[in-house]
């Protein structure tokens, strides 16, 4: 398992967002080391990667979404379906991985990337209209949701530098069955699964945990 590329984005104009008309979704592979640290609270902090732009702080960035990873194998599957080239970083991911089961990763699972960086899986990415506009495919949000291979957000447990080619090692697997794929379905098409997400505890992305708690409370009431 390894890191194929580290991808950073610069702010660029977009007609598909109301966050000042800009987006950082256009991420490109970079050479050399990139420092990764915990950025800070959601709403005020952006990406965990130095030099990476997050424009819409209402919906992106912060400690629970410090890093976004997507598997090259899943990009390859989309390439075949869409019949177009999808370079590393084109889904807005910071890390394009090879050999990592991103969809099957457990919430709270920890990855050692390179010699120092330690990341923890917090939840799935859910598609937004900026993503739809960027990809430019008809019905993209529905297609992406139906495929249920969303990629994973991660928080920074131990800061460090990373670069393309670094090894990715799963160093901890929690004792529950809440995967990124399950969390994505619970948050999108199968809301009856939301209470199951609570087994992941505090490792679960804060917003997803609040939704799961609210749904469970309604069911109990």
C-alpha positions in Angstrom: 0.0 0.0 0.0 1.4 3.4 -0.9 0.8 7.0 -1.7 0.8 7.6 -5.4 0.6 11.4 -5.3 0.1 14.3 -2.9 -2.3 16.7 -4.4 -2.7 20.4 -3.6 -5.2 23.0 -4.9 -5.2 26.7 -5.4 -8.3 28.9 -5.2 -10.0 29.2 -8.6 -13.3 30.8 -9.7 -16.4 28.6 -9.9 -20.0 29.3 -10.8 -21.1 26.3 -8.8 -20.4 27.6 -5.4 -21.5 30.6 -3.4 -18.4 30.7 -1.2 -17.1 33.9 -2.7 -17.4 32.3 -6.2 -14.3 30.2 -5.6 -13.2 26.6 -4.9 -10.1 24.7 -4.1 -11.3 21.4 -5.7 -8.8 21.6 -8.6 -5.9 19.7 -6.9 -2.7 18.7 -8.8 0.1 16.4 -7.8 3.2 18.1 -6.4 6.8 17.1 -6.1 8.8 17.1 -2.9 7.6 16.9 0.8 4.4 18.4 2.1 3.8 19.2 5.7 0.6 17.9 7.2 -0.8 19.2 10.5 -4.1 19.4 12.3 -5.6 22.6 10.9 -8.0 23.6 13.7 -11.8 23.8 14.2 -14.3 23.4 11.4 -15.6 26.7 10.2 -12.4 28.6 10.8 -9.7 26.3 9.5 -9.0 24.8 6.1 -6.8 21.9 4.9 -4.3 20.0 6.9 -1.8 20.1 4.0 0.5 23.1 3.7 -0.2 25.0 0.5 -3.6 23.5 -0.1 -6.6 25.8 -0.5 -10.0 25.3 1.1 -12.4 28.1 0.1 -15.8 27.1 1.5 -15.0 26.7 5.2 -18.7 26.2 6.0 -18.6 22.7 4.4 -15.0 21.8 4.1 -11.8 21.7 6.1 -11.2 21.6 9.8 -9.8 18.9 12.0 -12.3 16.2 11.0 -11.8 16.9 7.3 -8.1 17.7 7.4 -7.2 15.3 4.6 -9.2 13.6 1.8 -8.0 10.3 0.3 -9.3 8.5 -2.8 -8.1 5.2 -4.2 -6.5 5.1 -7.7 -8.4 1.8 -8.2 -11.7 3.7 -7.8 -10.6 6.5 -10.1 -9.7 3.8 -12.7 -13.2 2.4 -12.4 -14.7 5.8 -13.0 -12.4 6.3 -16.0 -13.9 3.2 -17.6 -17.4 4.2 -16.9 -17.1 7.8 -18.0 -14.7 7.0 -20.9 -12.4 9.9 -20.0 -9.0 10.4 -18.3 -9.2 11.1 -14.6 -5.8 12.2 -13.3 -4.7 12.0 -9.7 -6.3 14.8 -7.7 -9.2 15.3 -10.0 -11.8 14.3 -7.4 -10.3 17.0 -5.1 -8.4 14.4 -3.1 -5.2 15.3 -1.3 -4.0 11.7 -1.3 -4.3 9.4 -4.2 -3.6 5.9 -2.9 -2.8 2.5 -4.4 -3.6 -0.8 -2.7 -5.6 0.8 0.1 -9.2 -0.3 0.7 -10.5 3.2 1.3 -14.2 2.4 1.1 -13.7 -0.6 3.4 -11.7 1.4 6.0 -13.2 1.5 9.4 -14.1 4.8 11.1 -11.2 5.3 13.6 -8.8 3.2 11.6 -5.3 4.7 11.7 -2.9 5.0 8.8 0.8 5.7 9.1 1.8 7.6 5.9 5.6 7.9 5.5 7.8 7.8 8.6 5.9 10.3 10.8 2.4 11.2 9.7 -0.4 9.4 11.6 -4.0 9.8 10.2 -7.4 8.6 11.5 -10.4 7.9 9.3 -13.4 10.0 10.3 -16.0 9.4 7.6 -16.9 9.6 3.9 -17.1 12.5 1.5 -20.6 13.4 0.4 -21.0 15.0 -3.0 -21.9 18.7 -3.4 -22.9 20.9 -6.3 -19.3 22.2 -6.6 -18.1 18.6 -7.2 -21.0 18.2 -9.7 -20.0 21.3 -11.6 -16.3 20.5 -11.6 -16.8 17.0 -13.0 -19.4 18.2 -15.5 -21.2 14.9 -16.0 -25.0 14.7 -16.2 -26.6 13.4 -13.0 -23.2 13.2 -11.4 -24.3 13.5 -7.8 -26.8 10.6 -8.2 -24.2 8.5 -10.0 -21.5 9.1 -7.4 -24.0 8.4 -4.6 -25.2 5.2 -6.3 -21.7 3.9 -6.7 -21.0 4.4 -3.0 -17.2 4.7 -3.3 -16.9 8.1 -1.7 -13.3 8.3 -0.5 -12.4 9.1 3.1 -11.8 12.1 5.3 -9.0 11.8 7.9 -7.9 13.8 10.9 -4.3 14.3 11.9 -3.2 12.5 15.0 0.6 13.0 14.6 1.9 15.7 12.2 4.6 14.9 9.6 5.8 15.4 6.1 4.7 13.2 3.2 5.6 12.8 -0.4 4.6 10.7 -3.4 5.8 7.1 -3.0 5.5 6.9 0.7 4.2 3.7 2.3 0.7 3.6 3.8 0.4 1.2 6.7 -2.8 0.5 8.6 -1.6 0.5 12.2 -4.9 0.2 14.1 -8.3 -1.3 13.2 -11.1 -0.6 15.7 -13.4 -3.3 17.1 -16.6 -2.4 15.3 -18.0 -2.7 11.7 -18.6 0.9 10.8 -16.8 1.3 7.4 -16.5 4.4 5.2 -18.9 2.7 2.8 -21.5 2.0 5.5 -21.3 5.6 6.8 -21.8 6.9 3.3 -24.9 4.9 2.7 -26.3 5.9 6.2 -25.7 9.6 5.4 -27.2 9.4 1.9 -29.5 6.7 0.7 -30.2 4.5 3.8 -30.8 6.8 6.7 -32.1 3.9 8.8 -28.5 2.8 9.1 -27.6 6.0 11.0 -27.8 4.5 14.5 -25.2 1.9 13.6 -22.7 4.6 13.1 -22.6 5.4 16.8 -20.6 2.2 17.4 -17.6 4.2 16.0 -17.8 6.6 19.0 -15.9 9.8 19.0 -13.8 8.8 16.0 -16.8 9.5 13.8 -16.9 12.9 12.0 -18.6 15.3 14.3 -21.4 16.3 11.9 -22.1 12.6 11.0 -22.3 11.8 14.7 -24.7 14.6 15.4 -27.0 13.3 12.6 -26.8 9.7 13.9 -27.6 10.8 17.5 -30.6 13.0 16.3 -32.0 10.1 14.2 -31.6 7.6 17.0 -33.3 9.9 19.5 -36.3 10.3 17.1 -36.6 6.5 16.8 -36.4 6.1 20.6 -39.0 8.8 21.1 
